[in-house]
Amino acid sequence: MMKLPTVMAGILLATMASGFQPTSLPAASRVQPLSSMATATINIQENAQRDVFSMEEWAKNCGVQTAEGFQLTSQDGVDYSAVANQNMPAGSPVLFAPAQMILSSSAIQDEMGGNLEASENALANLGETNRLPLFRLMVKILAEYENGDQSPYFPWLNALPRLFYNGVAMTDACFECLPPYVSWLSQKERNNYAKFLNALRKGYSTLSQQTLDNDNLIRWAYNIALTRHHVVVPAKEKKITPLADMLNHGTNPNCEITYDPQGNCMVTTTTDVAAGSPLTISLGDPSNPSPLFATYGFLDTDCPTVFCKACEYYI
């Protein structure tokens, strides 16, 4: 049996809010496979249904704790968001996730050892050394996808979006419809993906040839890593925290994601949040929506500088 780190209790008590209580967790808080034999795979077709609420239950079984006011919601069953269903004062703890269930680029490097060396050297030769942490996250997602429901991350994978509108998902015709600057950024993002694909296929890894030949699957894994990671140390460490990755972008974000020295994730409110309000973080400069569109595929309609021509096509 293990307990959540006592440092978490100290941090939460310091918020002077209704913090989480340390709970005894089984060793299974190190995420475990769901069954002894793989019987299911993830359907990555764009119209596949996301099983978000099973993922939420799985995350809590892995040691994730959420505030009473935390709720996942969706208007259409496609796009989901986290909202506050009760008032949350500034400094309130929103979510805690133990390090053992977080996808960490440095941990992936240790896990896969030399299996990625050839691919990473190929990527470095393309001038993408700073993006190696993102590459490791992508490979990890592909590896867990191959394991089907033997993967301890199966519920999380099955809750992820399948449909993307960012530069990686665009065609040449899409680029022609965009203003020059955002078109250039979007093409650059697609070119970044092409470099990852090229490097992955050049180097030795434990992935099957079937996976390596599947462009749609690799593009999906890349988009998941690209749009859901959190930068911990620029060019060195990126992490994806299941359930915390459900917080969307806000022009005026009301939450922040931090990691303690043990690698545990904490989400905390930075402003007073009224009941019914989305719980949001910052994914980029709200005064410059073009990079957000190229990387994440959305236009922040609350941003006063949103480019009108692209907005016409997006709407």
Sequence and secondary structure as in RCSB ss.txt:
>XXXX:A:sequence
MMKLPTVMAGILLATMASGFQPTSLPAASRVQPLSSMATATINIQENAQRDVFSMEEWAKNCGVQTAEGFQLTSQ
DGVDYSAVANQNMPAGSPVLFAPAQMILSSSAIQDEMGGNLEASENALANLGETNRLPLFRLMVKILAEYENGDQ
SPYFPWLNALPRLFYNGVAMTDACFECLPPYVSWLSQKERNNYAKFLNALRKGYSTLSQQTLDNDNLIRWAYNIA
LTRHHVVVPAKEKKITPLADMLNHGTNPNCEITYDPQGNCMVTTTTDVAAGSPLTISLGDPSNPSPLFATYGFLD
TDCPTVFCKACEYYI
>XXXX:A:secstr
 EE  HHHHHHHHTTTS      EE GGGS   S SS       STT    HHHHHHHHHHTT EE TTEEEEES
SSSSEEEEESS B TT EEEEE GGGSEEHHHHHHHHGGGGHHHHHHHHHTT GGGHHHHHHHHHHHHHHHTGGG
STTHHHHTTS     SGGG  HHHHHHS HHHHHHHHHHHHHHHHHHHHHHHS  SS HHHHT HHHHHHHHHHH
HHH EEEETTTEEEE TTGGG EE SS  EEEEE TT  EEEEESS B TT B EE  S TT HHHHHHHH    
TT TT  HHHHHHH 
